Amino acid sequence: MTDARSHRRHERLPRTAKVIAAFTVVFFCLPFIGLLWRTPWTRLLDVFGDSTTRDALWLSMRTSITAAVISVFLGVPLAWTLASIPFRGRNIVRSLCLISMVLPPVVGGISLLFSLGRSGLFGRYLDDWFGFRFTFSSWGVVVAQVFVALPFLVLTVEGALRQADPRFTEAARSLGANSWYAFCRVTLPSIRSALIAGT
């Protein structure tokens, strides 16, 4: 039955849509084709064997994992709040959280420098009071990655929470579980796919 429905939808799809879809796939593949073409395959082992390359890879992995953990820690409670509590100004808060999604990367980077840079609005106090320097540091990379990744996680998790069946959480609450326990043990496992996709 499902195969028959899929076949009918495939037949109704206009040829123009198929051509555009194929062009889009090629468009996405072009950068990777160019990257593979310019890769020095004969010197690849030497490049990965270099200590500078290994340090760069380790730094990228470390900052990415740290940014993912921070994004989950900050984004999940925010998505839970936006999905569950109809407070005034919720749309404004959601717009503020998602604003970095529509900003060009250069504008986002400049805004972070203006606010957290060494001579930025808040960066000078972070440097004087806590010794934290945003620019030219691994923590600066983490903050920039969180600034970019957090909106995607909030949007994905909020959508999943809105579609989740609330009866399971209500059943856990009726059995004596508090809000956090029910959320962590019942709600989060049900949206783990969205959580993984958001990070």
QUILIN-V513106 format. One record per helix or strand of 3 or more residues. SS is the DSSP state (alpha for helix, beta for strand). FROM is the first residue (numbers start at 1). TO is the last residue. If there is no record, write none. Layout:
# QUILIN-V513106
SS/FROM/TO  SS/FROM/TO
This chain:
# QUILIN-V513106
alpha/2/12  alpha/15/38  alpha/41/49  alpha/51/84  alpha/90/97  alpha/99/102  alpha/105/116  alpha/123/130  alpha/138/163  alpha/166/174  alpha/179/190  alpha/192/198
